[in-house]
């Protein structure tokens, strides 16, 4: 800059810029530094909770374990003093330990150090699990620290963006400004003047870019978070715990082993998948580590079968994959094919968790109109029954970036029309993601059919070749490029306990009278409704127990789901519970209404009851707000009960889940329970084996039913005139 171009700055304005912009820059840096401290607070809170868990678990370690310490601790003296496990010693100070007969100061110090070492080692291998019913301050301190971080996270992100854009320029400008008043200007060198003008102009540009306004807005937002209370954090956690655990995962605080995330994927392939970019800029959710890997797996491998167990968030993994593609491809087209019962839920999840637009396309709304979706892109959501009409109305040259097929076992039969139309649509898709949470119900050849939809190369030949040895490492290695399955126990270490509690009841007189009549008729399906056969079930033993369970659940602040296969039973149970907040879902409830009912139930008070037909409410809905599940009668298949329970016992559940089966002794219920146990044993023995399906088909055939009916007739009709 030549002397002729120098101009004297307005030093009043300059000084004000320096003062104001410096202050704002300092606040922005302070907030960014606060994020690091907030992460450290979470890590400390999680460590404190682990120590708490470990300390409680010291009761499982006998005092005799101290004999292994190098200090030669006198275990006999401790046992003689009445100490049997380490938990009894954990709270004692060195001084109090040294008072035990036979234990001196050196021994007391060794005991204290050894117990502390046991505790730390146990804590290192303990998963973080937050207990909704805990009274421990460590439990809720972690929730509080997580919630504060969650609320502040958007501000942290925006502050980091602003600092990355402006801070270095501000620092340089302040360094360049050598002259700060008119008097020094007169006596300063040309170089100092040039530098000062350059810094002054930089501050003008920054101020004109609304730096101060935007920064002050962020500061004000940040300050409002000082009003967050522990009660706010508790309330949010109890209503939706999944984001809390996702944040723990993202901060590497939770402790799910990495091997469980990869499961049976070879390490070399896993490393390739980990390097796959996952763009989350259009995603409105924090993913768990195993979910990130699942989404990357779908993107990297392009055509895959995701078989994660129900409740692990396959939907959000699919949305994350689509959102990542959409971030790179403008007006990208995606298609989700799912059962009719979850159409609305898919649309809601897409728009809730991403910036993508969902388009509901199904034949029940009349002629399928694909124009808006084809013109603008986004996620089209349709059901299996609409595939033919959808295909007929699609442009032949339309490119689908990703085809997502939910509950993919619907297309396991390659000869079915829905499968044939899906294959035609698949040919338009660059990527295909099949999802099913219940592969154990399929024969291996059906799994091969699904893989055949994805791959037409040598891999499908290898899968078929090794299918007979599907539990072997060789088979798992073969299917690894196309099949990924994780189970809840491996990746959701925070899930609370689930207790299954059969409730055996003795039939009341009215139960028995009604049951004898249907036994006389010999109708198997009607006999299964024992306990609900009479018009007024208020005196039924099952109904009495149902009311008692609902009362206990209400007293504990829990919500309840009651399942039955029979619509008549559902109606009678609803009438029985009419004095409570009762919600009902049956097979005739529309798709939209089902989700609305679940939403209303979610926002209802403790003690509320959702009564549902097991086939209507047992799939496709997330109902973690309930923690008590009651089955009115045994179901014909283990999978029906498993799917129903999984509506509740899934990611986001914060309370231990209590499952009750209402059963009448000396009735068909006993036969049904025996049948279910037999089926479950077959599932456990033949997991994924082709023989499994054949073996289970014969369990409830006509011969078995006839034998059960005859056994009941002999039991109840021997002295009754025929």
Secondary structure, DSSP 8 states (H G I E B T S, - for coil): --GGG-----HHHHHHHHHHHHHHHHHHHHHHHHHHHHHHHHHHHHHHHHHHHHHHHGGGSBGGGGGGSTT---HHHHHHTT--BTHHHHT--HHHHHTSTT--HHHHHHHHHHHHHHHHHHHHT------TT---HHHHHHHHHHHHHHHHHHHHHHHHHHHHHHHHHHHHHHHH----SHHHHHHS-HHHHHHHHHHHHHHHHHHHTTHHHHHHHHHHHHHHGGG--HHHHHHHHHH--HHHHHHHHHTT-S---HHHHHTTS-HHHHHHHHTS----TTB-S---HHHHHHHHHHHHHSEEEE---TTS-HHHHHHHHHHHHHTTSTT-EEEEEE-GGGHHHHHHHHHHHBS--EEE--GGGSS---HHHHHH-EEEEEEGGGHHHHHHHS-TT--BSEEEESSGGGG--TTSHHHHHHHHHHTTBS-EEEE-S-GGGS-HHHHHHHHHHH--SHHHHHHHHHGGGTTSHHHHHHHTTTEE---HHHH-TT---EEEEEEEE---HHHHHHHHHHHHHT-HHHHTTTTS-SS--TT-HHHHHHHHHHHHHHHTT--EEEEES-HHHHHHHHHHTTTS-EEEE-TTS-HHHHHHHHHHHHTS-TT-EEEEEHHHHSSS---TT--EEEESS--SSHHHHHHHHHTTSSTT--S-EEEEEEEETTSHHHHHHHHHHHHHHHHHHSTT-THHHHHHHGGGSHHHHHHHHHHHHHHHHTTS--
